[in-house]
Amino acid sequence: MADHASSDETRTLRYGLVGAGTMGREHIRYVEMLEGSEIAAIADPHAPSLDAARALLSRDATTYATHAEMLADEHLDALIIATPNDTHAQILLDVFSTGVALPILIEKPLVTTPEDAERVRRAAEEYGAPIWVAMEYRYMPPVQRFLDDVHGGRTGTPRMLTITEHRFPFLHKVENWNRFAARTGGTLVEKACHFFDLMRLILRDEPVRVYASGAADVNHRDESYDGHVPDILDNAFVTVDFAGGGRAMLNLCMFAEGSQYQEHMSVIGDVAKTEVGVPVASGHWTALERDAFVTFSPREPQGPVHHDVSIDPELEAAGGHYGSTFFEHQRFQEVVRGAADVEVTLEDGLRAVLMGIAAERSAATHQPVDLDFARS
């Protein structure tokens, strides 16, 4: 950790963290690795989570039971919000109302309902600081290389995008908040908003129609909380039509923890196919082969070109997103210092959620759902 310096360009930035659960602690581990930033204050009502968070710090942070107390007492340079999904909207509105414009990094999903989406969108218009929505999957090094192929024109015009995530079930969280759609927004909001964000990013286009089929078939069937069995989907197919004629497909399974590659994506254009595979995190399964890969397969001359993509093992082990949270924080730090623009905007976060809400509705009604962001 760097010491405080006299100039704004080099002084250590003081971050406040709201939410010290699994994802909050991932943020702590990566901020600890990032020169020039520190976690100065943490707010969480759950004492065991606060204790676990403080144990990760190289220097102590002040702890609070609520974000309101922290915001009233602390002089911070930026805020990280990593609380349960259904609390995000109100926390954002509380921050907006303080009159202090702090740069914000907020975990996905940004909101869980259309009503909250509109409330946050309206309120944010008057907020005078950057808001970055944490979409870690964008910043996995193999995904960045994959994006270079697509956006560099090597595939030609992208026509078909396929995203597969085959992974472990949802982890246990405090008060089991992630077991129910009422708090998460549903699996196709909670989990799949990452992939809907990637669809828009990869294709550089907007969705017009969503078709989904999903179910709760395997996971959490033997669990009950206050007499209620979890209702979150554990598998789904989602097809998305885009305005420019491209199509995207999500294949999600939450009971496939034996898979070596947790994420696999491919884009097929009129010139070539490119694909990427990202292994399951080492904390969940020790695979024989740890590297990710990117393979480029042109139509002419035929012959795939394969590249392994590895990262520093310490970065990979610190979180569940192949080191991407570290690279995300590097870029967010530049935004906090005023040296760069936000790359994942509030509108990006809202549109990913609205795609997820449409997918949940389609899966429930067995009908396609139209989208028109031009009127949003």
Residue, then its C-alpha position, 0 to 999 in steps of 0.5 A: m500500500a502506498d503512503h499518502a502523498s502531497s499531490d492528488e495524482t499520487r496520494t492514497l485514495r480513501y474508499g468506503l465499502v458498503g457490504a462486507g459479504t463475499m463480493g465485498r471481501e473480494h473487492i477488499r482483496y483486490v484494493e489491497m493489491l492496488e497501489g494508491s487506494e485503501i479501504a478506509a471505512i466499512a459499513d455492514p450490519h452483520a458483525p461476523s462479516l465486518d470481522a472477516a473483512r477487517a482481517l483482510l486489511s493491512r491497515d485498520a478501517t473504521t466500521y459502521a453498522t449502516h452506510a448512513e453513519m459512514l457517509a455522515d462521519e467519513h471524508l472519502d474519495a470513493l464508494i464501493i457498494a456490494t450489498p444484497n441486490d434489492t438494497h442497491a437502489q435505496i443505497l444509491l438514492d441515500v448517497f445521492s441525497t447527501g449532497v456529497a458527490l462521491p465516485i461510486l463503484i456499485e455491484k451488479p445488478l444495479v436494481t431488481t425492478p423496473e420501478d427502481a430502474e426508473r427511480v435511479r435513472r431520474a435521481a442520477e441525472e442530478y448526481g455530480a460524480p461518476i457511477w461505475v457498474a461492476m461488470e467484472y466479466r468484461y475485464m477477464p484478460p481472455v475476454q479482453r483478447f476475445l473482444d479485440d478479435v471481434h471489435g478489430g473486425r477479424t470475424g467480419t460482421p458478427r451474426m451469432l454470439t453464444i455464451t455458456e456458463h456451466r458452474f456451481p450452485f449459488l453460494h450461501k449468503v447472509e440470511n439466504w437472501n440469494r435464494f429468492a427472486a424477490r430479493t435477487g430479481g431472479t437468476l436471469v437478473e442476478k447472474a445473467c445480467h453479466f451476460f446481457d451486458l456482454m451481449r450489448l458490448i460484444l455486438r455493439d447493438e441493442p436488443v429488441r426481443v428476448y425469448a427464454s426457457g428456464a426452470a428450478d430443477v435441481n438446486h435448493r429443492d431440499e432447502s426451506y427458509d421460514g417455510h418457503v422453498p427457494d424459487i430461483l431458476d437453476n438452468a435456462f436458455v435465453t435467445v436475444d434478437f438485436a436491432g442490427g440482425g445479430r442474435a445471441m444465445l445464453n446457455l446457463c446451468m447452475f449444477a455443472e460444477g464438474s466443468q473445467y471451463q466455467e465460461h465459454m463464448s463464441v462469435i461467428g461472423d461472415v469471415a471467421k469464428t472466435e471463441v474464449g474459454v475461462p476455467v472455473a476458479s481455483g477456489h472451487w475446483t482444482a483443475l488439471e489445466r488452469d489457463a484460459f484460451v482464445t481460439f480464432s478459426p477463419r473460414e479461409p484459409q481454414g486452420p484454427v489459431h489457439h492461444d493460452v491466456s494465463i494470469d498471475p496466480e495470486l490475482e486469480a486466487a484472490g477472487g472468483h472472476y479470473g482476476s478481472t476485479f483487479f483490472e476493473h479497480q485499476r480503471f476505476q481508480e483512474v476515474v476517481r483521479g479524474a484521469a479517465d471516463v467511466e466504462v460501464t455506465l449507469e445506463d449500461g447497468l440498467r439495460a442489462v437488468l431490464m434484459g434480465i427482467a424481460a428474460e424472467r418474464s419470458a421464462a414464466t409466460h413462455q412468450p417472447v418479450d419485446l424491448d425498446f430502449a429507444r423509449s426508455 
